[in-house]
Amino acid sequence: MQTKTVKISEIANNRIISIRKNNETISDVIIRLCKDPEEPEIITYLKQVPVEDRLTIADSVLQSKKELDKGYIRI
């Protein structure tokens, strides 16, 4: 992976470090916080949801689709 050296203020550096998650690099923090303009907003959100919750959401969506395909209406 190619890298670049950038200058940031000490204040900016301290803020990035303060919001860093476990074992996250400064690059990881920047990527996490800067939304990809080509990526739908829901994808950005789902990437932040824990894996087990994503699986629950996916199961729910699949079940709802099956019901809709059968013509069921869930209230």
C-alpha contacts under 8 A as a table, 3 or more apart, distances in Angstrom:
res1	aa1	res2	aa2	distance
8	I	12	A	6.19
8	I	13	N	6.50
9	S	12	A	5.19
9	S	13	N	6.24
10	E	13	N	4.99
10	E	14	N	6.05
11	I	14	N	5.15
11	I	15	R	6.21
12	A	15	R	5.13
12	A	16	I	6.24
13	N	16	I	5.19
13	N	17	I	6.18
14	N	17	I	5.08
14	N	18	S	6.04
15	R	18	S	5.02
15	R	19	I	6.52
16	I	19	I	5.49
16	I	20	R	6.23
16	I	26	I	6.71
16	I	29	V	6.91
17	I	20	R	5.14
17	I	26	I	7.16
19	I	29	V	7.78
20	R	23	N	8.00
20	R	24	E	5.91
20	R	25	T	7.42
20	R	26	I	7.42
20	R	29	V	6.20
21	K	24	E	5.39
24	E	27	S	8.00
24	E	28	D	5.73
24	E	29	V	6.69
25	T	28	D	4.98
25	T	29	V	6.41
26	I	29	V	5.10
26	I	30	I	6.33
27	S	30	I	5.14
27	S	31	I	6.15
28	D	31	I	5.15
28	D	32	R	6.02
29	V	32	R	5.06
29	V	33	L	6.15
30	I	33	L	5.21
30	I	34	C	5.93
31	I	34	C	5.27
31	I	35	K	7.41
32	R	35	K	7.25
35	K	39	E	7.53
35	K	44	T	6.98
36	D	39	E	5.32
37	P	40	P	7.81
39	E	43	I	6.63
39	E	44	T	6.95
40	P	43	I	5.50
40	P	44	T	6.76
41	E	44	T	5.12
41	E	45	Y	6.34
42	I	45	Y	5.03
42	I	46	L	6.07
43	I	46	L	5.05
43	I	47	K	6.18
44	T	47	K	5.43
44	T	48	Q	7.02
45	Y	48	Q	5.48
45	Y	49	V	6.82
46	L	49	V	5.06
46	L	54	R	6.93
47	K	50	P	7.84
49	V	53	D	6.43
49	V	54	R	6.30
50	P	53	D	5.38
50	P	54	R	6.32
51	V	54	R	4.98
51	V	55	L	6.27
52	E	55	L	5.14
52	E	56	T	6.40
53	D	56	T	4.99
53	D	57	I	6.19
54	R	57	I	5.03
54	R	58	A	6.06
55	L	58	A	5.01
55	L	59	D	6.13
56	T	59	D	5.16
56	T	60	S	6.22
57	I	60	S	5.10
57	I	61	V	6.18
58	A	61	V	5.10
58	A	62	L	6.16
59	D	62	L	5.14
59	D	63	Q	6.13
60	S	63	Q	5.13
60	S	64	S	6.11
61	V	64	S	5.11
61	V	65	K	6.14
62	L	65	K	5.07
62	L	66	K	6.25
63	Q	66	K	5.14
63	Q	67	E	6.30
64	S	67	E	5.10
64	S	68	L	6.14
65	K	68	L	5.01
65	K	69	D	6.02
66	K	69	D	5.06
66	K	70	K	6.34
67	E	70	K	5.13
67	E	71	G	6.28
67	E	72	Y	5.11
67	E	73	I	7.23
67	E	74	R	7.93
68	L	71	G	4.92
68	L	72	Y	5.44
68	L	73	I	6.75
69	D	72	Y	7.58
